[in-house]
Amino acid sequence: MMLTELALDFAEPALQNGNWTLREQLEALASFLPTFTAPGFSFGHTVESRKTGDVWSIPYYATAPEADDFVQVANDYGWVRSFDWGEWAHSNEGKLFRTNLGALDHASPNQIAKVLTAVIRSDRFSEGALGNAFASGMLTRIVRRAKALLDDIGPTTA
């Protein structure tokens, strides 16, 4: 796919944060590939309930600082979009990406944005959804796909 085709597929300027080029947006995601594939990297963990005096704390999922950075970058670079992500997640396309992670290897930038939006937004309602997306390999496949799209675009020309 040519750069112009990718950019047209991804163009939703009213929904993007900042004035980023597609290259910059892809670079932002792809920058997490070394972190996500590093041996021993932990995206987060469940903190078990505990009692302190008469007060109980409920279990929760604590994300690593790098995971928080990833979510921030996804938001800052316009990957998290304003659309009915809940409906999309139940569509054929949404189900495809959820049940067949290999489909992410061929996802367009717009499809990546939809998947990221659905996962990041769902984590607000279902704590740990982001951690599960990482554990399943989904987020690593997304950053790998961003890197592959960058490679397809080729080097910048000045």
C-alpha positions, 0 to 999 in steps of 0.5 A, a space after each residue: 500500500 502506498 503512503 498516500 493510500 495509507 494516509 487517506 485510509 487513516 485521515 480523520 483530522 477532526 478526530 485526531 489529537 495534534 497535527 501528526 503525520 501518519 509516519 509520526 503516528 506509526 513511529 509513536 506506536 512502533 517505539 514500544 516494540 523493543 519494550 513489549 518484546 523485551 525478555 521479562 517485560 511485565 505490562 502489569 499485575 493484579 494486586 490482591 485484596 488485603 486487610 489493613 486494620 478494619 479496612 479491606 482493599 479490593 483487588 485491582 490491576 496495576 499497570 507498569 509505567 510503560 503501559 501507562 505511557 503506551 496508553 498516553 501515546 495512543 491518546 496523544 497521537 490520535 489512535 484513540 478515536 471518537 466512535 461507537 467502539 462498543 458497537 464496532 467491537 461486536 461487528 464482524 470486523 471487531 470480532 475478527 480482530 478479537 478472535 483472530 490475532 493474525 488478522 492484525 498482521 494485515 490491519 490498516 492504520 484505521 483498523 489499528 485505531 479502532 482496535 486500540 480504541 475498543 481495548 483502551 476504552 473497554 479497560 475503563 469499564 472492565 479493569 484488566 482488559 488492557 492487560 489481557 490484550 497484552 497477555 494475548 499478544 494483541 498489543 505486541 502485534 499492533 506495534 509490530 504492524 505499525 513497524 511493518 507499515 513504517 517499513 512499507 512507507 520507507 525512509 523519509 525524503 527531505 
